[in-house]
């Protein structure tokens, strides 16, 4: 069995979030259905996009946990 590659917790979060976001954009397609501007001027996912993001993030992070050793730095 091969040794797992080590990544930092920060990289783990950033990479898994980037992949989940890319899946959301790919699945929904229309960016107006992905992002909504809040009253504070900050863009957030629409409710549908957030649901898709959360579902995929869990799966992606579990795959990463199986393949990588995640360390705090």
PELINCOR-V849477 format. One line per field, one symbol per residue. psi: psi as a letter, one per 40 degrees, with the letter a starting at -180 (. if undefined). burial: b if it has 24 or more other ideal C-beta (glycine too) atoms within 12 Angstrom, else e. Layout:
psi->???
burial->???
This chain:
psi->hiiiihiiddddddddddddddddddddchddedihhideehhiiidddddddddddddddddddddihhii.
burial->eeeeeeeeeeebeeebeeebbeebeeeeeeeeebeeeeeeeeeebeeebeebbeebbeebbeebeeeeeeeee
